[in-house]
Amino acid sequence: MSFNPFNETPENSEKLFMDWKTIYPESYSKLGADPFTKTRVILMNGTEYEAVWFSHQFFRHCKDNDLRRQLEFVRKSEQQQQKRIACLKPKDESVLETTIAYEQLAVELTAILAQREPDKYVKAALDFALLEDFDHLYRYADLLDLEHGIKSDMLVGGYTEITPARPTIAHHRHPYDDVRRPVNFKKCAPITKLDVAIITAAEQQTMNYYMNQCAFYESDLGRRLYQEIAMVEEQHVTQYGSLMDVNEGWLECWLNHEYTECYLYYSCWKDETDKNVKKIWEQCLRQEIVHLHIAAEALKKYGKKEWQQVIPAGDFPELLHFAPQEGYIRKVIAETVENTALREDYVDVHRLGADADFFKYQKAVNSNDKLVASHQVIRAHIDNMGQDYRAEHAENPIPSLRCRTEDNIKLGRR
């Protein structure tokens, strides 16, 4: 049965705001929670971050104080939601353990969206970054085992393999090669618009987390790893953000943000197995329906448009359902591991000319490959424990990535 949030009767907007007891929820169990509960928490935390920062930017470009008050009214509620969701993370879950969940989310979410995505260009973008997030999971998992003796297969619940893909050293590209062609949201499938919005917010949250955490990590090697991978996440956010329709106005964007949040909370509520967290998703959904109707009213009053002119079919398309994506990920690794970006498109690195910007940037940032933290981590693990850390269900699909006593820094770089 389809669900259309525009057809729902919103609750009294004055009842949106929660007291301090409600905002500070019972956290999930670090070891007892299903890994996909953790990924949903990170996803919705990032979605609320995106909503808040979009609202601030709209606010700063708006002259009408009545509209600005509406933005702040909704934003205050979004801020409460974000604080509540963020505190679902337990106190005893370390920065690095949470990072494993961040990368598991990036891997599983990207694979799910890529397989359902009808736009071939958007799908190619998802497949491209998928391999990089998958390799990041491997690097962080090795650091966690090296420094804390914690095996990440326990944290990912066996849902997600831990093994190398396109080596992180090959992810560092010239900024000119991070920009993609925007999608026309008026002509694309409804699910494409949702996919672009969802992945942009999720990757932005990962970028923000790494940007902030790198200075607080306890070891120099860890600080440098967060620093390096944060730069790759900047590329991913630029890639996905450049797919957004540049012709949409502020009010249209606001409506789309609220609709996306309704879709995600409904998906999370239907998918969730933790009773406490499931209740929070249901409450957030009801709050987002209020936000959506406020945005629709603002679009009508200030933009002289009905919501149907922005979102013609309000019924939700296929819901987001988390499940292991191992087979698809292995297929993408096998077929595209040596791809890189060339302006708006993707090519095998062996097709680049010797004067390509990719090689110029690689020379600038990786002039001494022994200082690249993502590969220092693996070498240190091999030196200390005799081999790297992996959690594979079968041998790596790429023969040159199967050796566990030597880290590959050439694949994807030529």
N, C-alpha and C positions, 0 to 999 in steps of 0.2 A: 504493500500500500504506500503510495507516494505521500510526501509531506511537503506542504507549502507554508513557510513561516509568515507569508503575507496574509494568509487566510486565518491565522491564529489571532485570537483576541488578546492584545497585550495586557499585562497586569498594570496596576496603578504605578505610574513612574515614581511617585514619591516613596514607594516601598522598595526601591532599588537598593538603597544603601544599607550595608550590613554593620553590625556592631563588632567590637574587637574580638569577642569570643568566636564569632562566626568566621571572621577573616583568618583566624589562626587555627587551621584544621589539624586533625590527627594525621600524622605523616604515614606514608606507606612503609612497609617493612623492607629494609634493604635487601635481605636475603629471601624473604617470604613472598614479596610481590612478584607477579608475572613481569618479565622484562618488557612486554608490550604495554603494561600499565605505566611503566617508567617513561617509555617513549611517548605515550599520549600526554603525559604531564609536561614533558619538554616541548612537545608540539604546541600545546595550548598556551604554555607560558610564552613561547615565541610569537604566537598569534596575537596575544594580548599586547606584547611589546610593540608589535607592528601597528596595531590599532592605535595605541597611545601616541607613538611617534608620528604617525600619519596625521592624527588629530592636531597635534602641536604645529605641524607644518601648515596645515589648512588654516588653523587659528592665526598664524603669523602672516598669512597672505589674505586675510579677510578684513574688510573695513566695517562690516555691520556688527555692532556690539550685541544685538539681540541674537544673531546667528552664532556669534562667538560664545555667548552664554549657553546656547544649546550644545555646542561642541564641548564646552567645559563640563556641562552637566553629565553628558554621556561619558566623557573622558574620566571623570572622577569615579564613575561606576566601573569602567574598564580597569582603572588602577587598582581598585579593590579586588576585582577578579584576579588580576595578575599577582597581587600580593598573596592571595589565598592559594592559588595554584603553585606558586613558587615554594611555599612552605609545605607542600605535600612531600617534598624531598626531605628525608630524615637527617637529623643532625650527624649521625654516625657514617654517612656516606661521604667519602672524601671527594675532593675536586677531581681527581683522576678517575675514580670510580664513576662519578657522574659523567665524565667525558666519554667513557665507554658507552654509556647510554645515549649520549649525544650522537656518536658516530653510528651506533646501531640504528637510531632513528633515521639518520641521513641515508644510510644504505637501504633499509627496508622501505621507507617512504618513497625514495626516488625510484626504486624498482617497481613498486606498486603503481605509481603515477605513470611511469614510462609504458607499462604494459597496457594501461587503459587509455592512453592518450591518442586521439585520432589525428592530431596534427603532426606530420612527420618531422617537421623542423623542430617543434617543441620536444618531441620524443628524442631526437638526436641530442639536444641539449641535456636532457635528463640522463641519457645513457653515458654521455661524455663525463659529466661530473660524478656519476655513480661510481665509476672505477676509482676515482680519486678519493672519495670518502671511504670507500672500501679499503684502500691502502692505508689511509689515516688510522682506521680502526686497528689495523695490524701494528702500526708504529706505536700507538698509545698502549696497546695491550702488552707489547714487549717492554715498554717503560714500566708499566704497572708490575709486571712479573720481576723485572730487574731490580727495582727499588723497594718493592713492598712484598714480593713473594706471593702476590695474589693472581690467580689464574682467571683470565677474563671469560673463559668458556662458562664458568659458574655464573657470571653476571649476565651474559647474553642468553643463557638458558638453552644453549644448543640450537637456537633458531638461526643464528647468523654465523657463518664460518669466519675464521680469522686466518688469513693467508695473504701474501702480497698480491697486488695487481699492478697497474701502471705506477712505477716507482715515484715517490713524492718529489724527488729531485727533478723529474721530468714535468712536474706540474707548473713550474715557474715560467710563465709566459709574458711576453711583452704586453703592456696594457692595451695597445691597439687591437690585440687579438682577443680581448675579453668581451667586446661589444657585439651584440646580436641584432637581428632585425625585429622590430616590434610586431606584435600580433594585432590584428584588427578584431577587437572584442565584439564588434557588432556583427561580424560575419562568421566568427569561429563557433564551434560547438560550445554549449554552456559548460561542459566539463573541462574544456581547455582553459577557459577563463579562471575557473576554480583551481586547476592544477598549477597555473602560473602564480596565482596569488598565494597558494599554500606553500609551494616550494621556496618562493622568495622570502616569505616570513620565516620559514624554518631555517633556511641557510643564514639569514641575517641574524637570527638568535644565536646560532653557532658561532658566527663571526664575532658577535658582541661578547659572548662568553669567553672565547679565547683571547680576545683583545684585552679584557679585564683581568683574566686569571693568570696570564703569563708572568706578570710582575710579582704575583703572590705565591707562585709555586716554590717548593722548598729546595730544589736543586738547580744548579746552573744548566744541566743538560735538559731538565724538564722545562725550564723557562725558555730555553732556546727552541725546544720542540714546539711549544705553544706559539711562540713568536713566528716560527716558520709556517706552521699550518694555518695560523690566523691570516697570513698573507694569501694563502691559497683560497681560504674562505672569502676573502675580499673579492677575489676573481669570480668565485661562484655567485656571490650576491650581485656583482656587476652583470654577469651573464644573465641570470634569471630576471633581474630588475629591468634589463634592456628589452625583455620580451613583453613588458607591460605596454598597453595601448597608450601612446603619447597624446592621443586626441581626446581622451576623457577629461571632463571638467572635475573640479574639486568635489562638487556635490554628487556627481555620478560615482566618483571614486569612494566617497564616504558610504554610499549605499552598497556598493560592491564589497567593501570591507565588512560591513555588518552582516550582509548575506553570507559571506564566506565563513564568518564566525558561527552563525547559526548552523550552517551545513556541518562544520567540524564538530561542534558540540553535540549535535544530533548523532553524527557518526560515532563519536566517542561514547556517548550514552548507550547506543545500541550495541557497541562492541565490548564495553568494559566488563571485566569479571570481578573486580574488587568492589564490594557493596558500598563501602564508604566513598570511594572515588566516583563510582557510578552516580551516587546521589548528588555529588557536587556538579558533575556534568549536566545533570537534569536541571539543577537550579541555575546554572550558568546559561543554559539554553533559554530558559524562561526570561532571564535578564536580557539576553541578546535579542529576543523577539521584541522587547520594549525598545531597545536601541535601534533596531531595524525600522520600526514604525516611526520613530522620531526622525530618522534620516529620510524616510520616504516623505514625511510631511514637510521637511525642510526642502527637499528637492522640488516638491510641488509649489511651495510658497516662494522660494527664492530662485529656483531654476525654471519654473513654469513647465515642469515635466512630470508625468506620472511615472511610477516605478516601472510599469510595463515597458516604457520606452528604453529603459536601461537593462532590465532583466525580463525579457518577454515571457519566459516560462519560469514561474516561481517554484514549481515543483523540483525537489532535489533530484539530480541524476544519481547514478550509482554511488552508493555510500563508500566511505573510506574504511576498509577492513584490513587490519594488520594480520598477516600470516607470513611464514618464512618464504623467502624468494630465492632460495639457493640455486635452483636450476637456471632461472633467468639470469642471475648475476654471473654464473659460470659461462653462460653463452655470450654475454656481452664482453667479458674478459677475453674469451677465446677469439672473438671477432674484431675487437676494437682496441686492444691494449696499447698499440703503438700509434693511436690517433693523437693529434694535437690540433690546436685551433689556428686558422688562417683567416684573419679578419672575421667575417660573419659566418664562416663555414668551418668544417672539420676535414682534415686530411691525414693520411698516413705520414708520419714524420719523414719518411724516406722520399716523399714527393716534394719536400721543401727545397728551394734553391739555397745555395751556400750563403747567400746574402740575406736570408730571411730574418725578420726581426726576432723570431724565436731564438735563434742562435746568438744574436747580439745580446739579448737579455740574459740568456743562460751564461754567457761569458762574463757578464757584469756581476751577477749575483752568486754564481757558482764557480767563480774563478779558482777556488780551492775546494774541490769536492769533499775533502776530508773534514771541512768545517760545516757541512750540511747536517743539521741536527737529526733529521729524520733517519739518516743513514748511520750517524754516530750511535744512535740508540741500538740499532740492530747489531753493529759491530761490537758494542759493549756487551750486549747479551750473549753473543757468540763467544767472546773472549772469556766471560765469566761462567757460562753454563755449557759451553761446547756446541751449542746450536741456537737458532732463534726459537721464539715461542710461536706456536701455531695451534689452531683448533680446526683441523680439516676433516671433512667427511670422505674425501678422496684426494688423490694427488692433484696439485695445482694444474689447471688446464693449460698453462704455458710452460713448456719444458725448461726454459731458461730461468724460471722462477721456482723450480723444485728443489734446488740445492739449499740445505738448511745451515750450511757452514760458511756461506759466502753471500753477501748482499749484492744484488744486481743494481748498478747505478747507470747502466748503458741503455737499457730498454726504454724506448720512447724518446730517446735523445739522439740516436743514430751514431 
